[in-house]
Structures are given as C-alpha cells and as structure tokens.
Amino acid sequence: MPASLVETVDIQAPVSVTWDLWSDVTRWPAFLSHVRLVEPLDERRFAWQLSLPGADKNFVAELTEVIPEERIAWHTTQGVHHAGVVTFHRLSEASSRVTLQVEYDPKGFVERLGALTNLDSVLANYDLGEFQKLAETAASS
C-alpha cells in the first residue's frame, strides 16, 4: 500500500538561499537524517544511500522537474519506489516557505510501521527543522 507525506516549514531566509541549499543534492546528508550519501551520476540522476531503522537502502533517482527557486521533483528509477517534490515559496524578501511532498511504497514491517504510526512524518518534520537551521545560518552569514 503506497504511503505519502506532506510537511512544510517557514524559514527566515530568502528563497534564493533555500533553493541554493536544497538544489545541491550532495548537501542533503547535512539535513536529511536518514540520508548517508547522495552521489550525482549525471546531470539528472543520482544514487542515494539511506540508513533507516532496521534497513539500509540504496537506489537511483532521477530529477523529473527543476524550476529554479520554485520546485524540484524526482522519482526513483532503480531500487525502492519513491517520488517527491520540494516547492519553494517567497513569503518576503527575507523569508520563505519550503514544502516537501513524498510518495513511497513501504516494504517490510519497520517501514510499514513507520507509515502507519506517522513516524515518517515526524522524521520529515525533524529533517525540515534541520534544513531550517542550516538555511537561517547561511542567510545570516
């Protein structure tokens, strides 16, 4: 059974800062707690290494849409079924809103439990909080 989540965070940093940080896939391990490595394979595809409770996952994802300072979308091409989009919204010159939407197919007991108990949403919310700290620090530098 597919699962999905939507999480949003308001950040005291301009869209240009939030976009620059998120659009660099190699920086994702700095704020996505379950991501160990994201390695670009070419301009549109990248390999992920995840470390989740009870399971490590490797997969290849492809960017399906990139609109600078507006949205980044992707889906997997190998490994687990996973698709997502991050949108960037200008709230003011100095603040922005970032929304993460993910659809995935939980496999195994631990992943299904995470989806059923909303633990996945809690983790995504935590990760957006880490991203918020990183972006606000970058904006104040």
N, CA, C and O atoms as CSV, one atom per row, in Angstrom:
chain,resi,resn,atom,element,x,y,z
A,1,MET,N,N,0.844,-1.181,0.000
A,1,MET,CA,C,0.000,0.000,0.000
A,1,MET,C,C,0.889,1.245,0.000
A,1,MET,O,O,1.699,1.415,0.912
A,2,PRO,N,N,0.759,2.105,-0.988
A,2,PRO,CA,C,1.568,3.327,-1.038
A,2,PRO,C,C,1.277,4.253,0.152
A,2,PRO,O,O,0.170,4.269,0.691
A,3,ALA,N,N,2.281,5.007,0.537
A,3,ALA,CA,C,2.151,5.973,1.623
A,3,ALA,C,C,2.629,7.321,1.109
A,3,ALA,O,O,3.369,7.394,0.128
A,4,SER,N,N,2.205,8.384,1.776
A,4,SER,CA,C,2.648,9.717,1.376
A,4,SER,C,C,2.742,10.613,2.596
A,4,SER,O,O,2.169,10.331,3.648
A,5,LEU,N,N,3.470,11.688,2.429
A,5,LEU,CA,C,3.574,12.685,3.485
A,5,LEU,C,C,3.754,14.046,2.856
A,5,LEU,O,O,4.276,14.178,1.749
A,6,VAL,N,N,3.306,15.068,3.590
A,6,VAL,CA,C,3.480,16.468,3.192
A,6,VAL,C,C,3.875,17.224,4.447
A,6,VAL,O,O,3.159,17.186,5.447
A,7,GLU,N,N,4.993,17.901,4.402
A,7,GLU,CA,C,5.466,18.699,5.533
A,7,GLU,C,C,5.928,20.052,5.015
A,7,GLU,O,O,6.460,20.155,3.910
A,8,THR,N,N,5.723,21.083,5.815
A,8,THR,CA,C,6.068,22.454,5.434
A,8,THR,C,C,6.807,23.143,6.566
A,8,THR,O,O,6.537,22.890,7.740
A,9,VAL,N,N,7.744,24.018,6.209
A,9,VAL,CA,C,8.447,24.813,7.206
A,9,VAL,C,C,8.630,26.227,6.656
A,9,VAL,O,O,8.943,26.415,5.480
A,10,ASP,N,N,8.426,27.218,7.530
A,10,ASP,CA,C,8.706,28.617,7.197
A,10,ASP,C,C,10.107,28.941,7.701
A,10,ASP,O,O,10.474,28.595,8.824
A,11,ILE,N,N,10.884,29.611,6.851
A,11,ILE,CA,C,12.302,29.829,7.123
A,11,ILE,C,C,12.632,31.306,6.993
A,11,ILE,O,O,12.205,31.967,6.046
A,12,GLN,N,N,13.391,31.815,7.944
A,12,GLN,CA,C,13.854,33.200,7.883
A,12,GLN,C,C,15.105,33.277,7.012
A,12,GLN,O,O,16.209,33.559,7.476
A,13,ALA,N,N,14.877,33.014,5.744
A,13,ALA,CA,C,15.932,33.090,4.724
A,13,ALA,C,C,15.237,33.283,3.387
A,13,ALA,O,O,14.152,32.743,3.172
A,14,PRO,N,N,15.842,34.040,2.489
A,14,PRO,CA,C,15.224,34.247,1.176
A,14,PRO,C,C,15.138,32.943,0.381
A,14,PRO,O,O,15.876,31.994,0.643
A,15,VAL,N,N,14.237,32.913,-0.584
A,15,VAL,CA,C,14.093,31.735,-1.440
A,15,VAL,C,C,15.416,31.388,-2.112
A,15,VAL,O,O,15.730,30.209,-2.278
A,16,SER,N,N,16.190,32.386,-2.496
A,16,SER,CA,C,17.468,32.110,-3.169
A,16,SER,C,C,18.383,31.252,-2.296
A,16,SER,O,O,19.088,30.384,-2.810
A,17,VAL,N,N,18.378,31.483,-0.988
A,17,VAL,CA,C,19.216,30.703,-0.071
A,17,VAL,C,C,18.666,29.291,0.083
A,17,VAL,O,O,19.419,28.321,-0.004
A,18,THR,N,N,17.359,29.168,0.310
A,18,THR,CA,C,16.787,27.828,0.484
A,18,THR,C,C,16.946,27.012,-0.792
A,18,THR,O,O,17.244,25.819,-0.732
A,19,TRP,N,N,16.750,27.641,-1.938
A,19,TRP,CA,C,16.920,26.950,-3.212
A,19,TRP,C,C,18.366,26.468,-3.386
A,19,TRP,O,O,18.602,25.308,-3.724
A,20,ASP,N,N,19.327,27.366,-3.153
A,20,ASP,CA,C,20.730,27.005,-3.335
A,20,ASP,C,C,21.119,25.810,-2.476
A,20,ASP,O,O,21.841,24.923,-2.931
A,21,LEU,N,N,20.646,25.787,-1.242
A,21,LEU,CA,C,20.983,24.669,-0.354
A,21,LEU,C,C,20.328,23.371,-0.807
A,21,LEU,O,O,20.987,22.333,-0.879
A,22,TRP,N,N,19.036,23.423,-1.112
A,22,TRP,CA,C,18.327,22.182,-1.449
A,22,TRP,C,C,18.692,21.671,-2.837
A,22,TRP,O,O,18.718,20.459,-3.052
A,23,SER,N,N,18.971,22.552,-3.772
A,23,SER,CA,C,19.249,22.111,-5.141
A,23,SER,C,C,20.610,21.437,-5.280
A,23,SER,O,O,20.887,20.827,-6.313
A,24,ASP,N,N,21.454,21.533,-4.279
A,24,ASP,CA,C,22.743,20.842,-4.271
A,24,ASP,C,C,22.551,19.499,-3.569
A,24,ASP,O,O,22.646,19.416,-2.344
A,25,VAL,N,N,22.280,18.446,-4.349
A,25,VAL,CA,C,21.939,17.143,-3.765
A,25,VAL,C,C,23.039,16.586,-2.874
A,25,VAL,O,O,22.754,15.792,-1.977
A,26,THR,N,N,24.271,16.977,-3.095
A,26,THR,CA,C,25.357,16.469,-2.258
A,26,THR,C,C,25.282,16.999,-0.828
A,26,THR,O,O,25.931,16.460,0.069
A,27,ARG,N,N,24.487,18.060,-0.612
A,27,ARG,CA,C,24.339,18.620,0.743
A,27,ARG,C,C,23.212,17.953,1.532
A,27,ARG,O,O,23.087,18.178,2.736
A,28,TRP,N,N,22.387,17.131,0.868
A,28,TRP,CA,C,21.237,16.532,1.553
A,28,TRP,C,C,21.596,15.771,2.825
A,28,TRP,O,O,20.836,15.841,3.790
A,29,PRO,N,N,22.723,15.041,2.878
A,29,PRO,CA,C,23.043,14.349,4.130
A,29,PRO,C,C,23.239,15.298,5.323
A,29,PRO,O,O,23.160,14.864,6.472
A,30,ALA,N,N,23.491,16.577,5.061
A,30,ALA,CA,C,23.672,17.537,6.156
A,30,ALA,C,C,22.361,17.841,6.879
A,30,ALA,O,O,22.385,18.272,8.032
A,31,PHE,N,N,21.222,17.625,6.228
A,31,PHE,CA,C,19.947,17.939,6.886
A,31,PHE,C,C,18.902,16.839,6.790
A,31,PHE,O,O,17.872,16.919,7.459
A,32,LEU,N,N,19.134,15.819,5.981
A,32,LEU,CA,C,18.208,14.681,5.926
A,32,LEU,C,C,18.834,13.547,6.734
A,32,LEU,O,O,19.773,12.895,6.277
A,33,SER,N,N,18.314,13.318,7.924
A,33,SER,CA,C,18.958,12.445,8.899
A,33,SER,C,C,19.144,11.007,8.433
A,33,SER,O,O,20.085,10.350,8.879
A,34,HIS,N,N,18.310,10.502,7.576
A,34,HIS,CA,C,18.404,9.118,7.123
A,34,HIS,C,C,19.248,8.966,5.855
A,34,HIS,O,O,19.512,7.843,5.426
A,35,VAL,N,N,19.670,10.070,5.256
A,35,VAL,CA,C,20.454,10.024,4.027
A,35,VAL,C,C,21.932,10.028,4.391
A,35,VAL,O,O,22.426,10.957,5.031
A,36,ARG,N,N,22.630,8.977,3.975
A,36,ARG,CA,C,24.061,8.875,4.251
A,36,ARG,C,C,24.887,9.485,3.127
A,36,ARG,O,O,25.929,10.090,3.379
A,37,LEU,N,N,24.423,9.328,1.875
A,37,LEU,CA,C,25.192,9.805,0.737
A,37,LEU,C,C,24.252,10.013,-0.443
A,37,LEU,O,O,23.353,9.208,-0.683
A,38,VAL,N,N,24.468,11.093,-1.169
A,38,VAL,CA,C,23.810,11.318,-2.455
A,38,VAL,C,C,24.921,11.649,-3.434
A,38,VAL,O,O,25.638,12.637,-3.278
A,39,GLU,N,N,25.047,10.805,-4.441
A,39,GLU,CA,C,26.145,10.952,-5.390
A,39,GLU,C,C,25.584,11.184,-6.795
A,39,GLU,O,O,24.872,10.329,-7.322
A,40,PRO,N,N,25.895,12.323,-7.402
A,40,PRO,CA,C,25.430,12.566,-8.776
A,40,PRO,C,C,26.037,11.541,-9.740
A,40,PRO,O,O,27.239,11.278,-9.704
A,41,LEU,N,N,25.190,10.969,-10.599
A,41,LEU,CA,C,25.649,10.048,-11.636
A,41,LEU,C,C,25.786,10.771,-12.966
A,41,LEU,O,O,26.668,10.455,-13.764
A,42,ASP,N,N,24.920,11.736,-13.199
A,42,ASP,CA,C,24.981,12.625,-14.350
A,42,ASP,C,C,24.146,13.850,-13.979
A,42,ASP,O,O,23.873,14.058,-12.797
A,43,GLU,N,N,23.737,14.656,-14.938
A,43,GLU,CA,C,23.014,15.891,-14.613
A,43,GLU,C,C,21.617,15.667,-14.067
A,43,GLU,O,O,21.075,16.553,-13.406
A,44,ARG,N,N,21.007,14.500,-14.321
A,44,ARG,CA,C,19.624,14.258,-13.896
A,44,ARG,C,C,19.476,13.101,-12.912
A,44,ARG,O,O,18.450,13.005,-12.239
A,45,ARG,N,N,20.470,12.222,-12.810
A,45,ARG,CA,C,20.336,11.043,-11.957
A,45,ARG,C,C,21.352,11.082,-10.814
A,45,ARG,O,O,22.462,11.595,-10.956
A,46,PHE,N,N,20.934,10.524,-9.682
A,46,PHE,CA,C,21.836,10.455,-8.545
A,46,PHE,C,C,21.549,9.213,-7.726
A,46,PHE,O,O,20.410,8.753,-7.649
A,47,ALA,N,N,22.600,8.671,-7.111
A,47,ALA,CA,C,22.499,7.477,-6.278
A,47,ALA,C,C,22.356,7.897,-4.824
A,47,ALA,O,O,23.073,8.773,-4.341
A,48,TRP,N,N,21.421,7.257,-4.136
A,48,TRP,CA,C,21.164,7.529,-2.722
A,48,TRP,C,C,21.621,6.340,-1.893
A,48,TRP,O,O,21.517,5.193,-2.327
A,49,GLN,N,N,22.124,6.617,-0.710
A,49,GLN,CA,C,22.348,5.602,0.311
A,49,GLN,C,C,21.607,6.076,1.549
A,49,GLN,O,O,21.914,7.136,2.095
A,50,LEU,N,N,20.625,5.287,1.996
A,50,LEU,CA,C,19.832,5.622,3.174
A,50,LEU,C,C,20.154,4.660,4.297
A,50,LEU,O,O,20.480,3.498,4.058
A,51,SER,N,N,20.062,5.142,5.510
A,51,SER,CA,C,20.175,4.301,6.688
A,51,SER,C,C,18.928,4.543,7.521
A,51,SER,O,O,18.791,5.579,8.172
A,52,LEU,N,N,18.017,3.567,7.492
A,52,LEU,CA,C,16.746,3.662,8.206
A,52,LEU,C,C,16.737,2.647,9.330
A,52,LEU,O,O,17.472,1.662,9.266
A,53,PRO,N,N,15.923,2.855,10.363
A,53,PRO,CA,C,15.840,1.851,11.434
A,53,PRO,C,C,15.472,0.487,10.856
A,53,PRO,O,O,14.414,0.318,10.250
A,54,GLY,N,N,16.353,-0.468,11.053
A,54,GLY,CA,C,16.079,-1.825,10.607
A,54,GLY,C,C,16.381,-2.097,9.145
A,54,GLY,O,O,16.202,-3.229,8.695
A,55,ALA,N,N,16.835,-1.101,8.380
A,55,ALA,CA,C,17.089,-1.341,6.958
A,55,ALA,C,C,17.974,-0.257,6.360
A,55,ALA,O,O,17.789,0.932,6.620
A,56,ASP,N,N,18.928,-0.686,5.560
A,56,ASP,CA,C,19.695,0.237,4.735
A,56,ASP,C,C,19.170,0.096,3.316
A,56,ASP,O,O,18.847,-1.008,2.878
A,57,LYS,N,N,19.084,1.190,2.608
A,57,LYS,CA,C,18.527,1.191,1.250
A,57,LYS,C,C,19.469,1.918,0.312
A,57,LYS,O,O,20.085,2.917,0.686
A,58,ASN,N,N,19.578,1.420,-0.896
A,58,ASN,CA,C,20.299,2.080,-1.977
A,58,ASN,C,C,19.355,2.166,-3.164
A,58,ASN,O,O,18.643,1.206,-3.458
A,59,PHE,N,N,19.338,3.297,-3.846
A,59,PHE,CA,C,18.519,3.416,-5.036
A,59,PHE,C,C,19.027,4.548,-5.908
A,59,PHE,O,O,19.846,5.362,-5.482
A,60,VAL,N,N,18.531,4.586,-7.130
A,60,VAL,CA,C,18.864,5.651,-8.075
A,60,VAL,C,C,17.598,6.440,-8.340
A,60,VAL,O,O,16.540,5.869,-8.605
A,61,ALA,N,N,17.716,7.755,-8.265
A,61,ALA,CA,C,16.584,8.643,-8.537
A,61,ALA,C,C,16.959,9.587,-9.669
A,61,ALA,O,O,18.131,9.879,-9.908
A,62,GLU,N,N,15.927,10.050,-10.353
A,62,GLU,CA,C,16.112,10.957,-11.479
A,62,GLU,C,C,15.295,12.222,-11.251
A,62,GLU,O,O,14.136,12.160,-10.841
A,63,LEU,N,N,15.910,13.367,-11.520
A,63,LEU,CA,C,15.171,14.623,-11.463
A,63,LEU,C,C,14.179,14.652,-12.624
A,63,LEU,O,O,14.550,14.416,-13.774
A,64,THR,N,N,12.923,14.941,-12.314
A,64,THR,CA,C,11.897,14.987,-13.352
A,64,THR,C,C,11.476,16.412,-13.668
A,64,THR,O,O,10.909,16.682,-14.727
A,65,GLU,N,N,11.756,17.317,-12.748
A,65,GLU,CA,C,11.411,18.717,-12.978
A,65,GLU,C,C,12.295,19.593,-12.098
A,65,GLU,O,O,12.440,19.348,-10.900
A,66,VAL,N,N,12.877,20.603,-12.704
A,66,VAL,CA,C,13.677,21.571,-11.962
A,66,VAL,C,C,13.300,22.956,-12.480
A,66,VAL,O,O,13.592,23.308,-13.623
A,67,ILE,N,N,12.647,23.734,-11.621
A,67,ILE,CA,C,12.308,25.116,-11.939
A,67,ILE,C,C,13.010,25.957,-10.876
A,67,ILE,O,O,12.568,25.991,-9.728
A,68,PRO,N,N,14.101,26.637,-11.243
A,68,PRO,CA,C,14.894,27.364,-10.254
A,68,PRO,C,C,14.046,28.257,-9.345
A,68,PRO,O,O,13.185,29.017,-9.788
A,69,GLU,N,N,14.337,28.120,-8.058
A,69,GLU,CA,C,13.703,28.873,-6.973
A,69,GLU,C,C,12.202,28.620,-6.863
A,69,GLU,O,O,11.495,29.387,-6.210
A,70,GLU,N,N,11.700,27.537,-7.502
A,70,GLU,CA,C,10.288,27.175,-7.385
A,70,GLU,C,C,10.062,25.729,-6.988
A,70,GLU,O,O,9.355,25.461,-6.016
A,71,ARG,N,N,10.658,24.773,-7.732
A,71,ARG,CA,C,10.389,23.370,-7.408
A,71,ARG,C,C,11.452,22.436,-7.960
A,71,ARG,O,O,12.075,22.693,-8.991
A,72,ILE,N,N,11.632,21.340,-7.231
A,72,ILE,CA,C,12.491,20.231,-7.636
A,72,ILE,C,C,11.661,18.969,-7.437
A,72,ILE,O,O,11.134,18.736,-6.350
A,73,ALA,N,N,11.542,18.151,-8.491
A,73,ALA,CA,C,10.793,16.899,-8.387
A,73,ALA,C,C,11.680,15.746,-8.852
A,73,ALA,O,O,12.559,15.930,-9.694
A,74,TRP,N,N,11.444,14.565,-8.302
A,74,TRP,CA,C,12.239,13.390,-8.645
A,74,TRP,C,C,11.399,12.122,-8.486
A,74,TRP,O,O,10.336,12.133,-7.865
A,75,HIS,N,N,11.897,11.052,-9.053
A,75,HIS,CA,C,11.332,9.720,-8.815
A,75,HIS,C,C,12.462,8.709,-8.963
A,75,HIS,O,O,13.467,8.978,-9.621
A,76,THR,N,N,12.289,7.560,-8.354
A,76,THR,CA,C,13.323,6.538,-8.442
A,76,THR,C,C,13.233,5.806,-9.772
A,76,THR,O,O,12.158,5.669,-10.357
A,77,THR,N,N,14.383,5.341,-10.232
A,77,THR,CA,C,14.452,4.545,-11.454
A,77,THR,C,C,14.976,3.141,-11.161
A,77,THR,O,O,14.810,2.230,-11.972
A,78,GLN,N,N,15.602,2.972,-10.012
A,78,GLN,CA,C,16.123,1.668,-9.587
A,78,GLN,C,C,15.978,1.567,-8.082
A,78,GLN,O,O,16.129,2.561,-7.372
A,79,GLY,N,N,15.684,0.369,-7.590
A,79,GLY,CA,C,15.573,0.157,-6.150
A,79,GLY,C,C,14.159,0.414,-5.665
A,79,GLY,O,O,13.199,0.018,-6.326
A,80,VAL,N,N,14.019,1.061,-4.537
A,80,VAL,CA,C,12.722,1.297,-3.908
A,80,VAL,C,C,11.854,2.244,-4.737
A,80,VAL,O,O,12.366,3.042,-5.522
A,81,HIS,N,N,10.531,2.147,-4.554
A,81,HIS,CA,C,9.616,3.082,-5.208
A,81,HIS,C,C,9.495,4.324,-4.327
A,81,HIS,O,O,9.120,4.239,-3.157
A,82,HIS,N,N,9.817,5.466,-4.904
A,82,HIS,CA,C,9.868,6.704,-4.132
A,82,HIS,C,C,9.769,7.863,-5.123
A,82,HIS,O,O,10.447,7.851,-6.151
A,83,ALA,N,N,8.949,8.845,-4.834
A,83,ALA,CA,C,8.859,10.046,-5.662
A,83,ALA,C,C,8.608,11.226,-4.738
A,83,ALA,O,O,7.992,11.078,-3.683
A,84,GLY,N,N,9.084,12.388,-5.136
A,84,GLY,CA,C,8.881,13.549,-4.282
A,84,GLY,C,C,9.013,14.850,-5.029
A,84,GLY,O,O,9.471,14.903,-6.171
A,85,VAL,N,N,8.597,15.901,-4.346
A,85,VAL,CA,C,8.732,17.250,-4.864
A,85,VAL,C,C,8.955,18.189,-3.686
A,85,VAL,O,O,8.337,18.041,-2.632
A,86,VAL,N,N,9.838,19.147,-3.876
A,86,VAL,CA,C,10.058,20.209,-2.902
A,86,VAL,C,C,9.722,21.508,-3.597
A,86,VAL,O,O,10.228,21.790,-4.683
A,87,THR,N,N,8.861,22.306,-2.967
A,87,THR,CA,C,8.495,23.598,-3.540
A,87,THR,C,C,8.985,24.714,-2.636
A,87,THR,O,O,9.048,24.567,-1.416
A,88,PHE,N,N,9.329,25.827,-3.256
A,88,PHE,CA,C,9.897,26.983,-2.578
A,88,PHE,C,C,8.977,28.171,-2.818
A,88,PHE,O,O,8.654,28.495,-3.961
A,89,HIS,N,N,8.559,28.819,-1.735
A,89,HIS,CA,C,7.605,29.923,-1.820
A,89,HIS,C,C,8.193,31.163,-1.154
A,89,HIS,O,O,8.672,31.095,-0.022
A,90,ARG,N,N,8.158,32.287,-1.851
A,90,ARG,CA,C,8.646,33.546,-1.300
A,90,ARG,C,C,7.570,34.124,-0.388
A,90,ARG,O,O,6.460,34.410,-0.835
A,91,LEU,N,N,7.895,34.293,0.874
A,91,LEU,CA,C,6.974,34.938,1.810
A,91,LEU,C,C,7.268,36.427,1.909
A,91,LEU,O,O,6.358,37.245,2.044
A,92,SER,N,N,8.559,36.768,1.840
A,92,SER,CA,C,9.006,38.163,1.847
A,92,SER,C,C,10.422,38.163,1.285
A,92,SER,O,O,10.934,37.121,0.875
A,93,GLU,N,N,11.054,39.335,1.268
A,93,GLU,CA,C,12.445,39.391,0.794
A,93,GLU,C,C,13.366,38.531,1.658
A,93,GLU,O,O,14.378,38.019,1.180
A,94,ALA,N,N,13.006,38.380,2.929
A,94,ALA,CA,C,13.894,37.702,3.874
A,94,ALA,C,C,13.342,36.378,4.398
A,94,ALA,O,O,13.954,35.776,5.281
A,95,SER,N,N,12.206,35.907,3.884
A,95,SER,CA,C,11.661,34.648,4.397
A,95,SER,C,C,11.014,33.837,3.277
A,95,SER,O,O,10.587,34.370,2.253
A,96,SER,N,N,10.961,32.540,3.511
A,96,SER,CA,C,10.409,31.632,2.514
A,96,SER,C,C,9.729,30.454,3.192
A,96,SER,O,O,9.894,30.217,4.389
A,97,ARG,N,N,8.968,29.730,2.400
A,97,ARG,CA,C,8.295,28.512,2.867
A,97,ARG,C,C,8.765,27.376,1.966
A,97,ARG,O,O,8.793,27.506,0.742
A,98,VAL,N,N,9.134,26.261,2.591
A,98,VAL,CA,C,9.564,25.082,1.854
A,98,VAL,C,C,8.589,23.957,2.192
A,98,VAL,O,O,8.330,23.669,3.361
A,99,THR,N,N,8.057,23.330,1.151
A,99,THR,CA,C,7.120,22.226,1.330
A,99,THR,C,C,7.705,20.978,0.675
A,99,THR,O,O,8.143,21.009,-0.475
A,100,LEU,N,N,7.703,19.887,1.427
A,100,LEU,CA,C,8.197,18.593,0.971
A,100,LEU,C,C,7.015,17.641,0.838
A,100,LEU,O,O,6.256,17.453,1.789
A,101,GLN,N,N,6.858,17.041,-0.336
A,101,GLN,CA,C,5.843,16.023,-0.556
A,101,GLN,C,C,6.551,14.766,-1.046
A,101,GLN,O,O,7.355,14.828,-1.975
A,102,VAL,N,N,6.256,13.628,-0.427
A,102,VAL,CA,C,6.899,12.376,-0.793
A,102,VAL,C,C,5.840,11.281,-0.879
A,102,VAL,O,O,4.954,11.188,-0.029
A,103,GLU,N,N,5.944,10.467,-1.903
A,103,GLU,CA,C,5.143,9.252,-2.025
A,103,GLU,C,C,6.116,8.089,-2.098
A,103,GLU,O,O,7.133,8.163,-2.787
A,104,TYR,N,N,5.799,7.016,-1.385
A,104,TYR,CA,C,6.712,5.878,-1.344
A,104,TYR,C,C,5.916,4.612,-1.092
A,104,TYR,O,O,4.739,4.649,-0.733
A,105,ASP,N,N,6.593,3.494,-1.289
A,105,ASP,CA,C,5.977,2.186,-1.108
A,105,ASP,C,C,6.713,1.470,0.012
A,105,ASP,O,O,7.748,0.850,-0.229
A,106,PRO,N,N,6.192,1.546,1.247
A,106,PRO,CA,C,6.893,0.922,2.373
A,106,PRO,C,C,6.953,-0.595,2.221
A,106,PRO,O,O,5.948,-1.245,1.933
A,107,LYS,N,N,8.141,-1.142,2.419
A,107,LYS,CA,C,8.356,-2.586,2.349
A,107,LYS,C,C,8.843,-3.069,3.710
A,107,LYS,O,O,9.647,-2.397,4.356
A,108,GLY,N,N,8.376,-4.192,4.133
A,108,GLY,CA,C,8.823,-4.763,5.395
A,108,GLY,C,C,8.096,-4.165,6.590
A,108,GLY,O,O,7.441,-3.129,6.483
A,109,PHE,N,N,8.222,-4.826,7.710
A,109,PHE,CA,C,7.497,-4.457,8.924
A,109,PHE,C,C,7.856,-3.056,9.416
A,109,PHE,O,O,6.968,-2.259,9.717
A,110,VAL,N,N,9.152,-2.753,9.499
A,110,VAL,CA,C,9.587,-1.471,10.071
A,110,VAL,C,C,9.089,-0.303,9.224
A,110,VAL,O,O,8.606,0.690,9.767
A,111,GLU,N,N,9.202,-0.410,7.901
A,111,GLU,CA,C,8.745,0.681,7.038
A,111,GLU,C,C,7.232,0.843,7.092
A,111,GLU,O,O,6.730,1.966,7.114
A,112,ARG,N,N,6.506,-0.260,7.114
A,112,ARG,CA,C,5.041,-0.174,7.211
A,112,ARG,C,C,4.623,0.433,8.547
A,112,ARG,O,O,3.692,1.236,8.609
A,113,LEU,N,N,5.314,0.046,9.606
A,113,LEU,CA,C,5.021,0.613,10.924
A,113,LEU,C,C,5.274,2.117,10.926
A,113,LEU,O,O,4.478,2.878,11.476
A,114,GLY,N,N,6.377,2.550,10.316
A,114,GLY,CA,C,6.680,3.976,10.224
A,114,GLY,C,C,5.591,4.741,9.503
A,114,GLY,O,O,5.226,5.843,9.912
A,115,ALA,N,N,5.067,4.160,8.427
A,115,ALA,CA,C,3.994,4.812,7.671
A,115,ALA,C,C,2.701,4.831,8.478
A,115,ALA,O,O,2.000,5.843,8.497
A,116,LEU,N,N,2.376,3.726,9.143
A,116,LEU,CA,C,1.116,3.633,9.896
A,116,LEU,C,C,1.095,4.537,11.124
A,116,LEU,O,O,0.044,5.069,11.483
A,117,THR,N,N,2.229,4.712,11.762
A,117,THR,CA,C,2.280,5.486,13.010
A,117,THR,C,C,2.664,6.944,12.786
A,117,THR,O,O,2.835,7.693,13.748
A,118,ASN,N,N,2.799,7.344,11.550
A,118,ASN,CA,C,3.225,8.700,11.186
A,118,ASN,C,C,4.650,9.016,11.614
A,118,ASN,O,O,5.041,10.183,11.656
A,119,LEU,N,N,5.421,8.000,11.929
A,119,LEU,CA,C,6.823,8.216,12.271
A,119,LEU,C,C,7.563,8.838,11.084
A,119,LEU,O,O,8.480,9.637,11.270
A,120,ASP,N,N,7.164,8.471,9.870
A,120,ASP,CA,C,7.792,9.052,8.680
A,120,ASP,C,C,7.563,10.555,8.623
A,120,ASP,O,O,8.471,11.301,8.256
A,121,SER,N,N,6.368,11.014,8.979
A,121,SER,CA,C,6.078,12.449,9.004
A,121,SER,C,C,6.884,13.151,10.082
A,121,SER,O,O,7.366,14.264,9.875
A,122,VAL,N,N,7.033,12.500,11.239
A,122,VAL,CA,C,7.832,13.065,12.328
A,122,VAL,C,C,9.283,13.232,11.864
A,122,VAL,O,O,9.906,14.264,12.113
A,123,LEU,N,N,9.810,12.211,11.188
A,123,LEU,CA,C,11.180,12.270,10.693
A,123,LEU,C,C,11.324,13.376,9.643
A,123,LEU,O,O,12.298,14.128,9.672
A,124,ALA,N,N,10.368,13.484,8.722
A,124,ALA,CA,C,10.416,14.530,7.691
A,124,ALA,C,C,10.347,15.914,8.330
A,124,ALA,O,O,11.043,16.832,7.896
A,125,ASN,N,N,9.518,16.067,9.350
A,125,ASN,CA,C,9.399,17.335,10.056
A,125,ASN,C,C,10.719,17.684,10.759
A,125,ASN,O,O,11.155,18.834,10.737
A,126,TYR,N,N,11.339,16.692,11.374
A,126,TYR,CA,C,12.643,16.889,12.016
A,126,TYR,C,C,13.672,17.345,10.967
A,126,TYR,O,O,14.420,18.297,11.189
A,127,ASP,N,N,13.694,16.651,9.830
A,127,ASP,CA,C,14.658,16.982,8.781
A,127,ASP,C,C,14.440,18.398,8.249
A,127,ASP,O,O,15.406,19.112,7.980
A,128,LEU,N,N,13.188,18.804,8.097
A,128,LEU,CA,C,12.914,20.178,7.656
A,128,LEU,C,C,13.379,21.184,8.707
A,128,LEU,O,O,13.814,22.283,8.362
A,129,GLY,N,N,13.291,20.818,9.980
A,129,GLY,CA,C,13.820,21.672,11.039
A,129,GLY,C,C,15.331,21.822,10.938
A,129,GLY,O,O,15.871,22.905,11.163
A,130,GLU,N,N,16.006,20.735,10.601
A,130,GLU,CA,C,17.461,20.788,10.402
A,130,GLU,C,C,17.792,21.657,9.184
A,130,GLU,O,O,18.746,22.435,9.207
A,131,PHE,N,N,16.994,21.516,8.126
A,131,PHE,CA,C,17.185,22.352,6.941
A,131,PHE,C,C,16.966,23.818,7.288
A,131,PHE,O,O,17.710,24.685,6.829
A,132,GLN,N,N,15.950,24.095,8.093
A,132,GLN,CA,C,15.652,25.465,8.514
A,132,GLN,C,C,16.861,26.070,9.232
A,132,GLN,O,O,17.250,27.200,8.939
A,133,LYS,N,N,17.454,25.332,10.162
A,133,LYS,CA,C,18.643,25.822,10.887
A,133,LYS,C,C,19.787,26.120,9.916
A,133,LYS,O,O,20.439,27.159,10.015
A,134,LEU,N,N,20.019,25.215,8.991
A,134,LEU,CA,C,21.101,25.389,8.018
A,134,LEU,C,C,20.859,26.617,7.152
A,134,LEU,O,O,21.770,27.415,6.936
A,135,ALA,N,N,19.628,26.773,6.654
A,135,ALA,CA,C,19.296,27.910,5.778
A,135,ALA,C,C,19.369,29.226,6.533
A,135,ALA,O,O,19.897,30.207,6.009
A,136,GLU,N,N,18.850,29.265,7.752
A,136,GLU,CA,C,18.875,30.509,8.526
A,136,GLU,C,C,20.303,30.896,8.910
A,136,GLU,O,O,20.632,32.081,8.966
A,137,THR,N,N,21.147,29.902,9.173
A,137,THR,CA,C,22.549,30.193,9.450
A,137,THR,C,C,23.231,30.742,8.197
A,137,THR,O,O,23.992,31.707,8.267
A,138,ALA,N,N,22.954,30.120,7.053
A,138,ALA,CA,C,23.535,30.593,5.787
A,138,ALA,C,C,23.069,32.005,5.453
A,138,ALA,O,O,23.849,32.816,4.955
A,139,ALA,N,N,21.801,32.300,5.725
A,139,ALA,CA,C,21.251,33.618,5.406
A,139,ALA,C,C,21.834,34.718,6.284
A,139,ALA,O,O,21.937,35.867,5.856
A,140,SER,N,N,22.219,34.366,7.517
A,140,SER,CA,C,22.739,35.374,8.435
A,140,SER,C,C,24.245,35.554,8.310
A,140,SER,O,O,24.826,36.438,8.939
A,141,SER,N,N,24.871,34.714,7.500
A,141,SER,CA,C,26.336,34.794,7.320
A,141,SER,C,C,26.723,35.910,6.377
A,141,SER,O,O,27.909,36.115,6.117
